[in-house]
Amino acid sequence: MKQFKILFTIFISSMFMSSAYAATIDNIQAVDNQTVKIAASSDVTFSDTKVYGDVKILRDIDVLNANSDSQNSKKIVLTLSSDLVTNSSYSLIWVLWAEWSIEFKIGNKIAWEYINENFYNETKIIEKVVILDPRTIEVYYNYDITELLFEFKLLSELTVESLSSTWNNILDVNLSNTLDKSSSYILMIWSLENIDWEQLNLTESLYDFSTNSTLVEKNPTAQENIVETPIVKNLEASVDSNIEEVSLNAAATPETWAETWFVMLLTFLFSSFYFIKNKSKKV
């Protein structure tokens, strides 16, 4: 757990550091099934040629049940709220009790087994995951699970094709994959630059949003004919009139300390997981 201790120290220290350019994310709207429109604070201006940043969109799949196996003390069985799909990557993040996280990919068949070959010299790891069916995952650890209650986050990462803007504070996240109707997603912003190549110091790095049942498919021809200026001026009004389509739950800090700590912990877990993941790719 040495890496976690180092990362945790860096994370806590960064909370008290200030930056020359602070900003906020004021609105998030899925305008179609392949475009997420983000409104930053009004003093931010993005480039109209190329926007630099590391932005991720992840599908938040609810874990309905997480139960230990009565015959195998090293196994936990997860029941999901929606189907896993083939040829997709997933991140299983531990939140409570069952330690360690893992990233795995399902091939061209749902029934799949992924062996973890990246142990990071840790004493507690997930050895493998076995996909039994679209909504059932078996998670195997290298140590006995003694707790009875667990909490996990299961995320599916969508491919961000590009980031674009028209010389204003509105950022379009263009996806190669498609968003689903009536589904929950997480916007993760690790880095983002304005038109002057300055890093934005955002008040949050994780934002929840959701799509509604009337999410439309992307129409390339219609997108090309959109006049940008009215969209920018009326984005806030558009979001207000389509409030069911947007659920921005993480933009404000929770009022209670317990909820605030949970958001801090979740942010730390995401940061740690992707830090170690990127580090392993470089080795």
C-alpha positions in Angstrom: 0.0 0.0 0.0 3.0 2.3 -0.2 1.9 3.8 -3.5 -1.5 4.6 -2.0 0.1 6.4 0.9 2.3 8.5 -1.4 -0.7 9.3 -3.7 -2.9 10.1 -0.7 -0.3 12.6 0.6 -0.1 14.2 -2.8 -3.9 14.3 -3.1 -4.4 15.9 0.3 -1.7 18.5 -0.3 -3.1 19.4 -3.7 -6.4 20.4 -2.0 -4.7 23.3 -0.3 -2.7 24.5 -3.3 -4.0 27.4 -5.4 -3.6 27.9 -9.1 -3.4 31.1 -11.2 -6.5 30.1 -13.2 -9.5 28.7 -11.3 -12.7 27.6 -13.1 -15.9 25.7 -12.6 -18.1 23.5 -14.7 -21.5 25.1 -14.6 -23.6 22.8 -16.9 -23.4 19.4 -18.6 -25.8 18.4 -21.4 -26.0 15.3 -23.6 -27.2 17.0 -26.8 -27.3 13.7 -28.8 -26.0 10.2 -28.3 -22.4 11.1 -29.3 -22.0 14.6 -28.0 -21.7 16.0 -24.5 -21.7 19.7 -24.2 -20.0 21.3 -21.2 -20.3 24.9 -20.1 -17.4 26.2 -18.1 -17.5 29.4 -16.1 -18.0 32.5 -18.3 -14.4 33.8 -17.9 -13.0 30.7 -19.6 -12.3 30.7 -23.4 -11.4 27.5 -25.3 -9.5 27.4 -28.5 -11.4 27.2 -31.8 -8.7 25.2 -33.5 -7.6 22.5 -31.0 -8.6 22.0 -27.3 -5.9 20.2 -25.2 -7.0 18.1 -22.3 -7.6 14.6 -20.8 -11.4 14.2 -20.5 -13.2 10.8 -20.0 -16.8 9.8 -20.1 -17.7 6.6 -18.2 -20.9 4.7 -17.9 -21.8 4.1 -14.3 -23.2 0.6 -14.0 -25.1 0.0 -10.7 -24.0 -3.1 -8.8 -27.2 -4.4 -7.4 -25.7 -7.1 -5.1 -22.2 -8.1 -4.0 -22.2 -11.4 -2.1 -19.3 -13.5 -0.8 -19.3 -17.1 -2.0 -20.2 -19.7 0.8 -17.9 -22.3 -0.8 -15.0 -20.1 -1.7 -13.9 -17.4 0.8 -11.8 -15.7 -1.9 -14.7 -15.0 -4.3 -17.3 -12.3 -4.5 -20.2 -12.5 -6.9 -21.6 -9.2 -8.4 -25.1 -8.8 -9.9 -25.4 -5.8 -12.2 -28.3 -3.6 -13.1 -27.6 -3.6 -16.8 -25.9 -5.8 -19.4 -22.2 -5.9 -20.1 -21.4 -5.8 -23.8 -18.7 -7.4 -25.9 -15.5 -5.7 -27.1 -15.6 -3.2 -24.2 -13.3 -2.1 -21.4 -14.4 -1.9 -17.8 -13.0 -0.6 -14.5 -14.0 -2.3 -11.2 -13.3 0.1 -8.3 -13.5 -1.0 -4.7 -15.1 1.5 -2.3 -15.6 -0.5 0.9 -14.0 -3.6 2.4 -12.9 -5.7 -0.5 -9.5 -4.2 -1.4 -8.0 -3.5 -4.8 -9.4 -2.6 -8.2 -8.9 -4.0 -11.7 -9.4 -3.0 -15.3 -10.6 -5.7 -17.7 -11.8 -6.1 -21.2 -14.5 -8.4 -22.6 -13.7 -9.9 -26.0 -16.1 -11.0 -28.7 -18.0 -13.3 -26.3 -19.8 -12.3 -23.1 -18.6 -15.5 -21.2 -15.1 -14.3 -20.5 -12.2 -14.7 -18.1 -9.6 -12.1 -17.4 -6.4 -13.0 -15.5 -4.7 -10.1 -13.7 -1.0 -10.1 -14.6 -0.2 -6.7 -13.0 0.3 -7.4 -9.3 2.3 -4.2 -8.4 4.0 -6.1 -5.6 0.9 -5.8 -3.4 -0.2 -8.3 -0.9 -3.9 -7.9 -1.6 -5.0 -8.1 -5.2 -7.8 -9.3 -7.5 -6.4 -12.4 -9.3 -9.1 -12.6 -12.0 -12.6 -11.8 -13.0 -15.0 -14.3 -14.7 -18.0 -13.1 -16.7 -20.7 -15.7 -16.3 -23.4 -13.8 -18.2 -24.2 -10.2 -19.1 -25.2 -9.3 -15.6 -23.0 -11.6 -13.4 -19.3 -11.2 -12.5 -17.2 -13.4 -10.3 -14.3 -11.6 -8.7 -11.4 -13.8 -7.3 -9.0 -12.4 -4.7 -5.7 -13.8 -3.4 -6.8 -13.5 0.2 -9.8 -14.6 2.3 -12.7 -12.2 2.3 -14.0 -11.9 5.9 -16.5 -9.0 5.6 -20.1 -9.5 4.7 -21.0 -6.1 3.1 -19.1 -4.6 0.1 -19.4 -1.6 -2.2 -18.1 -1.3 -5.7 -18.1 1.0 -8.7 -18.2 -0.5 -12.1 -17.4 1.8 -15.0 -17.3 1.4 -18.7 -15.1 4.0 -20.5 -16.4 5.5 -23.8 -13.9 6.6 -26.4 -13.5 10.4 -26.6 -12.8 11.1 -30.3 -12.1 14.8 -29.9 -12.6 18.0 -27.9 -13.8 21.1 -29.7 -15.0 24.6 -29.2 -15.8 27.8 -31.1 -13.7 30.3 -29.2 -16.0 30.5 -26.2 -16.6 28.8 -22.8 -18.6 25.8 -24.4 -16.7 22.6 -24.9 -18.0 19.7 -27.0 -16.9 16.2 -26.1 -17.3 14.1 -29.2 -17.6 10.4 -28.7 -16.9 7.4 -31.0 -19.3 5.3 -28.9 -22.9 6.1 -28.3 -24.6 7.1 -25.1 -27.6 5.1 -24.0 -31.0 6.6 -23.1 -32.0 6.9 -19.4 -28.5 6.1 -18.2 -26.1 7.5 -15.7 -22.6 8.6 -16.6 -19.5 10.2 -15.0 -17.5 13.0 -16.6 -13.9 12.9 -15.5 -11.6 15.9 -16.2 -7.9 15.2 -15.4 -6.6 18.2 -17.3 -8.0 20.9 -19.5 -6.4 24.0 -21.2 -7.9 27.3 -22.2 -7.0 29.2 -25.4 -3.8 30.5 -23.8 -2.6 26.9 -23.0 -3.2 27.5 -19.3 -4.3 24.6 -17.2 -7.7 25.1 -15.6 -7.8 24.5 -11.9 -11.3 23.1 -11.6 -13.1 22.9 -8.2 -14.2 19.3 -9.0 -12.8 16.5 -11.2 -15.8 14.2 -11.2 -19.3 15.1 -12.4 -22.4 12.9 -12.5 -24.9 13.4 -15.4 -27.6 11.4 -17.0 -29.5 11.0 -20.2 -33.2 10.8 -20.5 -35.6 8.6 -22.5 -35.7 11.0 -25.5 -32.0 11.2 -26.3 -31.7 11.7 -30.0 -29.2 10.1 -32.4 -26.4 12.3 -33.8 -27.2 13.8 -37.2 -24.0 15.0 -38.9 -25.9 17.1 -41.4 -27.9 18.9 -38.7 -24.8 19.5 -36.6 -23.0 21.2 -39.5 -26.0 23.6 -40.0 -26.2 24.7 -36.3 -25.5 28.4 -35.7 -23.1 28.4 -32.8 -23.7 31.9 -31.3 -27.4 31.4 -30.3 -26.3 28.1 -28.6 -23.7 29.7 -26.6 -25.9 32.6 -25.5 -28.9 30.3 -24.7 -27.2 27.3 -23.2 -28.3 28.0 -19.7 -31.9 28.5 -20.9 -31.6 25.2 -22.9 -30.5 23.3 -19.9 -33.2 24.8 -17.7 -35.9 23.8 -20.3 -34.5 20.3 -20.5 -33.8 19.7 -16.9 -34.8 16.0 -17.1 -31.9 15.4 -19.5 -29.2 16.8 -17.2 -28.4 15.7 -13.7 -25.3 17.5 -12.5 -24.9 16.0 -9.0 -21.3 16.5 -8.2 -20.8 20.1 -9.1 -21.6 21.3 -5.6 -19.8 20.2 -2.5 -22.1 18.0 -0.2 -23.3 19.8 2.9 -22.4 17.1 5.4 -18.8 16.0 6.3 -19.6 12.3 5.7 -20.7 13.0 2.2 -17.8 15.3 1.5 -15.3 12.7 2.7 -16.9 10.1 0.5 -16.5 12.3 -2.6 -12.9 13.0 -1.6 -12.3 9.2 -1.2 -13.9 8.4 -4.5 -11.8 11.0 -6.3 -8.7 9.6 -4.6 -9.6 6.1 -5.7 -10.1 7.1 -9.3 -6.9 9.1 -9.3 -4.9 6.3 -7.7 -6.3 3.7 -10.1 -5.6 5.6 -13.2 -2.2 6.7 -12.0 -1.1 3.1 -11.4 -2.7 2.1 -14.7 -0.8 4.7 -16.7 2.4 3.9 -14.9 2.1 0.2 -15.7 1.7 1.0 -19.4 5.0 2.9 -19.4 6.9 0.1 -17.8 
